[in-house]
Amino acid sequence: MADFTRAKLEDAQRLASAEADSTPHAWNSSMYAGSLASEHDTIWLMQQDTVLLGAAVLMQVLDEAHLQNFFIHANHQGQGLGGQLLRHVQQQARQQGASSLFLEVRASNSIALQLYQRAGFTQYSTRKAYYRQPDGSREDAILMKAEL
């Protein structure tokens, strides 16, 4: 059974390393540290014992929450953990007074798109050529929203 805890500043490097093992588009430790220093952000760790399974960065201002970053470690993907982490984040946002949760995802990330759709998110817009690819090309961002 996975546990959910709030990340601390000393978790920034651990988060960056775990995400780098899972995606070529990972945040670095400075990005995590900046998020941890923000009064509006909470980073949720999903762990089993001392093993980091995944994490989610939730930014909330008033009644709007934004999923800034989300990953499940590559060694633990395909086990339903993404759905568990996403449900936890939605519940936390709702408990903090959010009525909507927003996110953006790469158009090519079909696994994440399916996860978000199953969780009640719907596409409301597209940002053309938003993400830069390693080869210099650009990729669209799909903007999604779920009512809480």
Number of C-alpha atoms within 10 A of each C-alpha: 5 15 14 17 12 14 19 15 13 11 16 21 16 14 24 19 15 21 24 17 13 18 13 10 12 18 17 16 18 12 14 22 18 12 20 21 13 10 10 13 19 23 26 22 22 27 16 13 10 8 10 19 24 25 27 23 22 24 21 21 13 10 13 18 28 19 22 18 17 20 24 24 22 15 11 14 14 10 10 11 18 24 15 13 24 19 13 16 23 22 13 16 24 18 11 15 15 20 16 18 23 20 20 20 20 18 18 12 11 11 9 17 20 11 15 21 14 11 14 12 20 17 16 10 12 16 14 12 14 13 17 12 12 9 6 8 9 13 16 17 20 21 18 20 21 18 14 16
